[in-house]
Amino acid sequence: MEIRAEAHYDVSMKLQTFTVSEYLDELNEGLKKFSGRVKGETTQVKHAASGHVYFSLKDASGEGILRCAIWRSNYSISGIELTDGLEIIVSGTPNIYAPRGELSFIVRTVELFGEGELQKAYRELKAKLEAEGVFAEERKRPLPTFPKHIGVITSREGEVIHDFLMNIGKHGFAISFIHSGVEGKEAVFPLLRAIKRIRRVKLDVLVIMRGGGSFESLQGFDNETLVREIIKFPCPVIAAIGHHRDVPLVSLAADIMVSTPTAAAEALSTPWAEALANLRTLEHRTVSGFERVREESREMLFRLEGDLERGSGHIFEVAREPIRRFHENVRIIELAFKEQKNALKNWGASLRTAFARKAVSARDLVRASERTLISHDPERQLGLGWSIAKIDGKILRKKHQAKAGKLVAIRVSDGTIVTEVSNTLL
């Protein structure tokens, strides 16, 4: 037997009393759990001067209408121009606008409904970006030869990050990881936030990754705002985004495009692995060359030792005669030195005797010269009555030197007489 439990309202239970604003706040708090995705056709689209867009969504049957609003920032990121009659899917949260008490759906993302419309929007945006040269090869930057600091943006869930880390190799990379959602149109918001955060880090390379998926699941990577953030990022960007027939626009804009996280890891680690292999080859060649030179030197040393042993007897025999002559010459020189020493002793005695005789003769000569000088000293002659006359400091020898008016200094024994020449006689 089926037993049913029925709920009865207890009139005695007291209810909390709210103001209108408080009650609407409570409702809006509860409505947050009704966030979701809604499909419908656009109608009554109005673009406000502020950049916000207001519109309604209606069912194809026309039986239901939902008022919607999308704020300017989210609308600009959506990349879709809203007009009446579009089949779209919006994601967001319901909210009651308190001043009018009206329920609106606050839209976060907008995407076209139907693969045909998505493909059309993709082709139009791709053509626009191609015309601007966004995908041009000459704009793209090469990877640094030996990158060290790598930035990674992807989801922490799934195999993508695991595959990348398993294949990056042990080359001492510094990896800055930012988690981001990567699924569907909604992924554009966390991707943009992640790029903004990681831009503050000085990187050598940025890698954006996700696994493969349907065209719809990759919509976040076909966003114009995200593409423009990629091309103006300060370092080269690798896009490792799985795809099917249509390449995501972010991949086309990236500096390097690969299809898997493993390929991205290999692109970064291969130069280091090759450099390490080359270093090991060089090390092997250097060691091998050293060993070869060492063996050749050892063999040469052995040969020289043998040659030296064989030639040493002949060398000593040849050297014996010069040695004998050397000793003989030393003895001759020694005898000569002894003879010269004796001769020097005898010559020294003779030299001293001769020097003594010469010293006596020199002394006698000096004394005789002294007597001669005294006898001829002018001072001595002055004492005998002679005088010395000088004009202009010169001895007066001729009368023509004594011109009238000249002063004459006459030196006598007890002084000097100065007089003026007035006349000269024959």
C-alpha positions as CSV (number, residue, x, y, z in Angstrom):
1,M,0.0,0.0,0.0
2,E,1.3,3.4,-1.0
3,I,1.5,5.9,1.9
4,R,1.6,9.6,1.0
5,A,2.8,12.3,3.4
6,E,1.0,15.6,3.1
7,A,2.3,18.9,4.3
8,H,-0.1,21.1,6.2
9,Y,0.5,24.9,6.6
10,D,0.7,25.8,10.2
11,V,-1.0,29.2,10.6
12,S,0.5,29.6,14.0
13,M,4.1,29.7,12.4
14,K,5.4,33.3,12.4
15,L,7.0,34.6,9.1
16,Q,9.7,37.1,9.0
17,T,8.7,40.5,7.7
18,F,10.8,42.2,4.9
19,T,10.8,45.6,3.3
20,V,10.3,45.4,-0.5
21,S,13.9,46.0,-1.2
22,E,15.0,43.5,1.4
23,Y,12.7,40.9,-0.1
24,L,13.9,41.5,-3.6
25,D,17.5,41.1,-2.4
26,E,16.5,37.8,-0.9
27,L,14.9,36.7,-4.1
28,N,17.9,37.8,-6.2
29,E,20.2,35.8,-3.9
30,G,18.1,32.7,-4.4
31,L,17.9,33.3,-8.2
32,K,21.6,32.9,-8.5
33,K,21.2,29.2,-8.3
34,F,19.1,29.4,-11.5
35,S,22.1,30.5,-13.6
36,G,22.0,28.7,-16.9
37,R,21.9,28.7,-20.7
38,V,18.8,29.8,-22.6
39,K,18.1,29.4,-26.3
40,G,15.8,31.7,-28.3
41,E,15.2,34.2,-31.0
42,T,16.1,37.9,-30.4
43,T,13.5,40.6,-30.6
44,Q,13.2,44.2,-29.4
45,V,17.0,44.7,-29.5
46,K,18.0,48.2,-28.2
47,H,21.6,49.5,-28.1
48,A,21.9,52.1,-25.4
49,A,24.3,55.0,-25.6
50,S,26.2,53.5,-22.6
51,G,27.1,50.5,-24.7
52,H,24.8,48.1,-22.9
53,V,22.3,46.2,-25.0
54,Y,18.7,45.3,-24.0
55,F,16.6,42.7,-25.9
56,S,14.2,39.9,-25.4
57,L,14.4,36.2,-26.2
58,K,11.3,34.3,-27.4
59,D,10.6,30.7,-28.1
60,A,10.0,29.6,-31.7
61,S,6.4,28.9,-30.6
62,G,6.1,32.4,-29.3
63,E,4.7,31.2,-26.0
64,G,7.5,32.5,-23.8
65,I,9.5,35.7,-23.6
66,L,12.5,36.5,-21.4
67,R,13.8,40.1,-21.0
68,C,17.6,40.2,-21.2
69,A,20.4,42.7,-20.7
70,I,24.1,42.4,-21.5
71,W,26.6,45.0,-20.2
72,R,29.0,46.8,-22.5
73,S,32.2,44.9,-21.4
74,N,30.6,41.5,-22.0
75,Y,29.0,42.6,-25.2
76,S,32.3,43.8,-26.7
77,I,33.9,40.5,-25.8
78,S,31.1,38.4,-27.3
79,G,32.1,39.4,-30.8
80,I,28.4,39.1,-32.0
81,E,26.4,42.1,-33.3
82,L,22.9,41.6,-31.8
83,T,20.0,42.3,-34.1
84,D,16.3,41.2,-34.2
85,G,15.7,37.7,-35.5
86,L,19.0,35.9,-34.4
87,E,18.9,32.4,-33.1
88,I,21.2,32.6,-30.1
89,I,22.1,30.9,-26.8
90,V,22.8,33.1,-23.9
91,S,24.3,32.2,-20.5
92,G,23.8,34.3,-17.4
93,T,21.8,34.7,-14.2
94,P,18.1,36.0,-13.6
95,N,17.7,39.1,-11.6
96,I,14.8,41.3,-10.5
97,Y,15.4,45.0,-11.2
98,A,14.2,46.5,-7.9
99,P,13.1,50.0,-9.2
100,R,10.6,48.5,-11.6
101,G,10.2,45.0,-10.1
102,E,10.9,43.5,-13.4
103,L,12.7,40.2,-14.0
104,S,15.6,40.3,-16.4
105,F,18.2,37.8,-17.5
106,I,21.6,39.3,-17.1
107,V,23.6,37.9,-20.0
108,R,27.3,37.0,-19.6
109,T,28.0,35.3,-23.0
110,V,26.2,35.2,-26.3
111,E,26.7,32.5,-29.0
112,L,25.0,31.9,-32.3
113,F,22.8,28.8,-32.4
114,G,23.4,26.2,-35.0
115,E,26.6,25.0,-36.6
116,G,25.8,26.9,-39.8
117,E,25.6,30.2,-38.0
118,L,28.7,29.5,-36.0
119,Q,30.6,28.6,-39.2
120,K,29.4,31.8,-40.8
121,A,30.6,34.0,-37.9
122,Y,33.9,32.1,-37.8
123,R,34.5,32.7,-41.5
124,E,33.6,36.4,-41.3
125,L,35.9,37.1,-38.3
126,K,38.7,35.0,-39.9
127,A,38.4,37.1,-43.1
128,K,38.5,40.3,-41.1
129,L,41.6,39.4,-39.2
130,E,43.3,38.1,-42.3
131,A,42.7,41.4,-44.0
132,E,44.4,43.1,-41.1
133,G,47.5,40.9,-41.4
134,V,46.9,39.3,-37.9
135,F,47.8,35.8,-39.3
136,A,50.7,36.9,-41.5
137,E,53.9,34.9,-41.1
138,E,56.2,38.0,-41.2
139,R,54.4,39.3,-38.0
140,K,55.2,36.1,-36.0
141,R,58.1,35.9,-33.6
142,P,60.6,33.0,-33.4
143,L,61.0,31.1,-30.2
144,P,64.1,31.9,-28.2
145,T,66.8,29.3,-28.9
146,F,67.1,28.3,-25.2
147,P,63.9,29.3,-23.3
148,K,64.1,29.2,-19.6
149,H,60.9,30.7,-18.1
150,I,57.7,29.3,-19.6
151,G,54.2,30.5,-18.9
152,V,51.3,27.9,-19.2
153,I,47.6,28.6,-19.4
154,T,45.2,25.7,-19.4
155,S,42.9,23.8,-17.1
156,R,44.4,22.0,-14.1
157,E,42.0,19.2,-14.8
158,G,42.4,16.5,-17.4
159,E,45.4,15.1,-19.2
160,V,46.6,18.2,-21.0
161,I,48.9,19.7,-18.3
162,H,50.0,16.2,-17.3
163,D,51.1,15.4,-20.9
164,F,52.9,18.7,-21.1
165,L,54.9,18.2,-17.9
166,M,55.7,14.6,-18.7
167,N,57.3,15.6,-22.1
168,I,59.0,19.0,-21.2
169,G,62.1,17.2,-20.0
170,K,64.4,17.9,-17.1
171,H,66.2,21.0,-18.4
172,G,65.7,23.3,-15.5
173,F,62.7,25.1,-16.8
174,A,60.9,27.6,-14.6
175,I,57.1,27.2,-15.3
176,S,54.5,29.7,-14.2
177,F,51.1,28.0,-14.4
178,I,47.7,29.8,-14.5
179,H,44.5,27.7,-14.3
180,S,41.7,28.7,-16.7
181,G,38.5,27.2,-18.0
182,V,38.9,26.1,-21.7
183,E,35.4,24.8,-22.6
184,G,32.9,26.6,-24.8
185,K,32.2,30.2,-25.3
186,E,32.3,30.9,-21.6
187,A,36.0,30.1,-21.5
188,V,36.9,33.5,-23.0
189,F,36.5,35.2,-19.7
190,P,38.9,33.1,-17.6
191,L,41.3,33.0,-20.5
192,L,41.4,36.8,-20.6
193,R,41.9,37.0,-16.9
194,A,44.7,34.4,-17.0
195,I,46.5,36.4,-19.7
196,K,46.2,39.6,-17.7
197,R,47.7,37.9,-14.6
198,I,50.6,36.2,-16.4
199,R,51.5,39.3,-18.3
200,R,53.0,40.6,-15.0
201,V,55.6,37.8,-15.1
202,K,58.7,38.1,-17.3
203,L,58.5,35.1,-19.6
204,D,60.5,33.7,-22.5
205,V,57.5,31.8,-24.0
206,L,53.7,31.6,-23.3
207,V,51.9,28.3,-24.0
208,I,48.1,28.2,-24.2
209,M,46.7,24.6,-24.3
210,R,43.6,22.5,-24.3
211,G,42.7,19.1,-25.8
212,G,40.6,18.5,-28.9
213,G,36.9,19.0,-29.0
214,S,33.9,19.9,-31.1
215,F,33.6,23.2,-33.0
216,E,31.2,24.5,-30.4
217,S,33.5,23.6,-27.5
218,L,36.3,25.6,-29.0
219,Q,34.3,28.8,-29.4
220,G,36.3,30.5,-26.6
221,F,39.4,30.3,-28.8
222,D,37.6,32.0,-31.8
223,N,37.1,35.2,-29.9
224,E,38.4,38.5,-31.4
225,T,39.3,40.0,-28.1
226,L,41.3,37.0,-27.1
227,V,43.1,36.9,-30.5
228,R,44.2,40.5,-30.1
229,E,45.5,39.8,-26.6
230,I,47.6,37.0,-28.1
231,I,49.2,39.1,-30.8
232,K,50.2,41.9,-28.5
233,F,51.6,39.6,-25.7
234,P,55.1,40.7,-24.9
235,C,56.8,37.3,-25.7
236,P,56.2,34.6,-28.3
237,V,53.1,32.5,-27.9
238,I,52.6,28.8,-28.6
239,A,49.0,27.6,-29.2
240,A,48.6,23.9,-28.5
241,I,44.8,23.6,-29.2
242,G,43.4,20.4,-30.6
243,H,41.0,20.9,-33.5
244,H,39.2,19.2,-36.3
245,R,38.5,20.7,-39.6
246,D,38.6,24.4,-38.6
247,V,41.7,25.8,-36.9
248,P,40.9,28.0,-33.9
249,L,41.7,31.6,-34.6
250,V,43.9,31.9,-31.6
251,S,46.1,29.1,-33.1
252,L,46.3,31.0,-36.4
253,A,47.3,34.2,-34.5
254,A,49.9,32.5,-32.3
255,D,53.6,32.7,-33.2
256,I,53.8,28.9,-33.1
257,M,50.9,26.5,-33.7
258,V,50.9,22.9,-32.7
259,S,48.1,20.4,-32.2
260,T,49.0,18.8,-28.9
261,P,50.6,19.6,-25.5
262,T,53.3,17.0,-26.2
263,A,54.3,18.8,-29.4
264,A,54.5,22.1,-27.5
265,A,56.7,20.5,-24.9
266,E,59.0,19.0,-27.6
267,A,59.3,22.4,-29.4
268,L,60.6,23.9,-26.1
269,S,62.8,21.0,-25.0
270,T,64.3,19.9,-28.3
271,P,67.0,22.7,-28.5
272,W,68.1,21.9,-25.0
273,A,68.2,18.2,-25.7
274,E,70.2,18.8,-28.9
275,A,72.6,21.1,-27.2
276,L,73.1,18.5,-24.5
277,A,73.7,15.8,-27.1
278,N,76.2,18.0,-28.9
279,L,78.0,18.8,-25.6
280,R,78.3,15.1,-24.8
281,T,79.6,14.4,-28.4
282,L,82.2,17.1,-27.9
283,E,83.1,15.8,-24.5
284,H,83.6,12.3,-26.0
285,R,85.7,13.6,-28.8
286,T,87.8,15.7,-26.4
287,V,88.4,12.7,-24.1
288,S,89.1,10.4,-27.0
289,G,91.6,12.9,-28.5
290,F,93.3,13.3,-25.2
291,E,93.7,9.6,-24.8
292,R,95.1,9.3,-28.3
293,V,97.6,12.0,-27.8
294,R,98.6,10.5,-24.5
295,E,99.2,7.1,-26.0
296,E,101.2,8.6,-28.9
297,S,103.3,10.6,-26.4
298,R,103.9,7.6,-24.3
299,E,105.1,5.6,-27.4
300,M,107.3,8.5,-28.5
301,L,108.8,8.6,-25.0
302,F,109.6,4.9,-25.1
303,R,111.3,5.3,-28.4
304,L,113.4,8.3,-27.2
305,E,114.4,6.3,-24.1
306,G,115.7,3.5,-26.3
307,D,117.5,5.8,-28.6
308,L,119.1,7.5,-25.6
309,E,120.3,4.3,-24.1
310,R,121.8,3.2,-27.4
311,G,123.4,6.5,-28.1
312,S,124.7,7.2,-24.6
313,G,127.8,5.0,-24.9
314,H,128.9,6.8,-28.1
315,I,128.2,10.2,-26.5
316,F,130.4,9.4,-23.5
317,E,133.2,8.2,-25.7
318,V,133.1,11.3,-27.9
319,A,133.0,13.5,-24.8
320,R,136.0,11.9,-23.1
321,E,138.7,13.6,-25.2
322,P,137.4,17.2,-24.7
323,I,137.2,16.5,-21.0
324,R,140.8,15.4,-20.9
325,R,141.9,18.4,-22.8
326,F,139.9,20.6,-20.5
327,H,141.6,19.3,-17.4
328,E,145.0,19.7,-19.1
329,N,144.3,23.3,-19.9
330,V,143.1,24.0,-16.4
331,R,146.5,22.7,-15.0
332,I,148.4,24.9,-17.5
333,I,146.4,28.0,-16.5
334,E,146.9,27.2,-12.8
335,L,150.7,27.1,-13.4
336,A,150.6,30.3,-15.3
337,F,148.7,32.0,-12.5
338,K,151.3,30.9,-10.0
339,E,154.2,32.3,-12.2
340,Q,152.4,35.6,-12.6
341,K,151.7,35.8,-8.9
342,N,155.5,35.5,-8.1
343,A,156.3,38.0,-10.8
344,L,153.8,40.4,-9.4
345,K,155.4,40.1,-5.9
346,N,158.9,40.9,-7.3
347,W,157.6,43.7,-9.5
348,G,155.8,45.2,-6.5
349,A,159.1,45.4,-4.5
350,S,160.9,47.1,-7.4
351,L,158.0,49.5,-7.8
352,R,158.1,50.5,-4.2
353,T,161.9,51.2,-4.4
354,A,161.6,53.2,-7.6
355,F,158.7,55.2,-6.2
356,A,160.7,56.1,-3.1
357,R,163.6,57.4,-5.2
358,K,161.1,59.4,-7.4
359,A,159.5,60.9,-4.3
360,V,162.8,62.2,-3.0
361,S,163.6,63.8,-6.4
362,A,160.2,65.4,-6.5
363,R,160.6,66.8,-3.0
364,D,164.0,68.4,-4.0
365,L,162.4,69.8,-7.1
366,V,159.5,71.4,-5.2
367,R,161.9,73.1,-2.7
368,A,164.0,74.5,-5.5
369,S,160.9,75.8,-7.3
370,E,159.7,77.4,-4.0
371,R,163.0,79.3,-3.7
372,T,162.7,80.6,-7.3
373,L,159.1,81.7,-6.8
374,I,160.1,83.7,-3.6
375,S,162.9,85.4,-5.4
376,H,160.6,86.5,-8.2
377,D,157.6,87.5,-6.1
378,P,156.3,91.0,-7.1
379,E,155.5,91.7,-3.5
380,R,159.1,91.2,-2.6
381,Q,160.2,93.6,-5.3
382,L,157.9,96.3,-4.0
383,G,159.8,96.1,-0.7
384,L,163.0,96.9,-2.6
385,G,161.5,100.2,-3.9
386,W,159.7,99.0,-7.0
387,S,156.1,99.8,-7.9
388,I,153.3,98.4,-10.1
389,A,151.1,100.7,-12.2
390,K,147.7,99.6,-13.5
391,I,145.1,101.3,-15.7
392,D,141.6,99.7,-15.9
393,G,142.9,96.8,-13.8
394,K,145.7,96.0,-16.3
395,I,149.4,96.4,-15.7
396,L,150.8,99.5,-17.4
397,R,153.5,98.3,-19.8
398,K,153.5,100.9,-22.6
399,K,153.0,104.7,-22.5
400,H,150.3,104.6,-25.2
401,Q,148.1,102.9,-22.5
402,A,148.3,106.0,-20.3
403,K,146.0,108.4,-22.1
404,A,145.1,111.8,-20.7
405,G,142.3,111.7,-18.3
406,K,142.8,108.0,-17.4
407,L,143.2,107.0,-13.7
408,V,146.4,105.2,-12.8
409,A,146.5,102.9,-9.7
410,I,150.2,102.7,-8.5
411,R,150.9,99.9,-6.1
412,V,153.7,100.5,-3.6
413,S,154.9,98.5,-0.6
414,D,152.5,100.0,1.9
415,G,149.4,100.8,-0.3
416,T,148.0,102.1,-3.6
417,I,148.2,105.6,-5.1
418,V,145.5,106.7,-7.6
419,T,146.3,109.6,-9.9
420,E,145.0,111.0,-13.2
421,V,147.2,111.1,-16.4
422,S,147.6,114.6,-17.6
423,N,150.3,114.2,-20.1
424,T,152.9,111.7,-21.4
425,L,156.5,112.4,-22.3
426,L,158.7,111.0,-25.0
